[in-house]
Amino acid sequence: MRELLTALLSQDPTIEVVGSATDPYQARQMIKQLLPDVITLDIEMPRMDGLSFLEKIMTLRPMPVVMVSSLTQQGAEATLNALELGAVDFFPKPKLDMKRGIEKRADELIHKIKTAAQAKVKTLEREQDTPLALNPLSNIKFSTTEKIIAIGASTGGVEALRVVIKNLPANSPAVLVTQHMPEKFTKTFAERLNKISAVSISEAKHGERVLPGHVYIAPGGKHLKLHRSGANYLCQLTDEEAVSGHKPSVDVLFRSTSEAAGKNAIGVILTGMGKDGAAGMLELREVGAKTFGQDEASCVVYGMPKAAYDIGAVEHQVSLNKITEAMLNACGAAKDRHIRV
């Protein structure tokens, strides 16, 4: 595997593979000596597992890390743990015919390495999730149930979405999410978020009603669209070609939301590389929807929000820890008031 990754990455003239380590102990010494810009890290390694080593890296010497993990249920759990620990991205390796499978996706691997080299990484700080009973947003009342929130994210989005979604109140307007992620991973991601949130979070199913208090995550390998049928909103999954280079695509979600919900929509674009979502968010804003982009200071990669901002699609730039409150206020949260009779 190390030889294969070295050969594939060396195809790009802008990438130099400066070292290859057999285990984390050797890697630690090589990192000190060679000062790499990016590390690729497997989860299963001798003498110390990849997650334990990653935690040490992000605590003592934070730097961009791309995990190499298997496309299995167990691999998905471990990979999501890695992203929460601070890994920038992951490259899923196929279970069968690994050499040919990885060679076919060499461009994807190279792209992820280049993206990671631009990422902002921070020292790992273990944040305690706020108990649901103490959530400061839990008492918000909404004046209408017509509002729909659509969120798009890519690199760095797993942690960003956790921050945005965990404090949604149980009566939150419905939320649809497209996060660039392959099959198997999205279901596991939804299940993990569901454990720490007051709202109900699941992988979206074709034809299901979109209801307040629920978050629907686009399945890997399918586009998620919002569809209106009479008075009801529905999830629609399609198997069309990739859009903006992605499947699921944020542009697809945003465009369908602008058509189905119009000015009742709220669009949010989070950290990620590229420009997926920019054109779709512009359509949202043009129909009167409120739009928000994560600000540069809090992004792991300020690519997607920047692309949307540059074309006038982002109405407000907001730091990550303020986005939940901002988008809920945009939903027309009803203010408690004294009533005189």
Steps between C-alpha positions, in 0.01 A plus 500: 500500500780745585676427171175538306415834661854625445490407131160661443580825681838529328320525165420861583799734453385725786501218757816357653473192719770568758462185709316176569470356851417145607337599830413813706823489701710521186258757359543724805876520446461556127249781554749682724779462246314548170228751596243385242211723392252211506489153656303203366409269785347153502273399786640149542874502572745301716600615852241782514170548317449796271237672718727502805786639293273761340390620843865544601575692178204735538571560869877553484585596140186572297540458126284395203422127502314298236377164630511189282211276607297205381151530351331300776266576790793469740713715269230768491481518880878526534523760223235721658688472829810616315323801348373599846857475629613748235586305183436722197361231270504129421567279201291181502683196368297229323454157657561306176779534243654777706786584266282554193228671703740756646679557169165588339449766765852645501370844399266503800785413736726769353220757527443414866872535579515843331186612683641382833818699441285817495293411805509682831544253784468577869627342819254236615283623784245259635170686507224370723163483328247724674230293676179533300319645803756784517491586129448880488303465174259236632229752600471669161147502357442532127226705339463261205579141407541586132872579522756257356876513572740361238867450595796407281852402612812315390855488643479573873124466485464201732612700802334821377165324462532352847542851640205639300256213555561393860329811645191497278189506720252214474250727322754620242386550142588207276862482382638334185875438484736413217849409623748362246536143627489150347248223558494331843655805662189721483278255690760462775547877510125555545482242778787663688345847476164362611651391833599854601208702363147591607382473139455170317783443248501235229622421152237632259260250338331553165145627534498557877331810638721785616389595852603754766732358764677281244831513313536306173851419373563424133613137454843453344470442126153660469385857444255635759228736377216676678166438326164661566182295470191701589549632852780254577875502446660169403854365467587396148807287425635481145776304331592764242857580397732683739448879510789738568708183526299356789226251575329600723533862388425811705395682181229239440365540854503879489340526156217263589446685829474835320236352268301319771522742794596836347523779757410255778845341461819571692825400329823432690837417344778369721870421468617312191724504194372605158185684399218247533199684639594852385271511194217327687527742792483795260169361373380476860585863567340614176164350603512680835648232726737597782854373436797452733863404439753384757767767545863445402638506856293198611528292178738206462498580126350834391417384149126439459390793722745731318376393157142572609595833658697612194197470271265677743319188619582544872293762679677461836840352594486345848748320725431130550389530862240765407346331195231298683363807675520708181310254283233443768446875534462515122218248532294769673532378856202630692597728785343447841287805573258627762138496389263762642133419497 
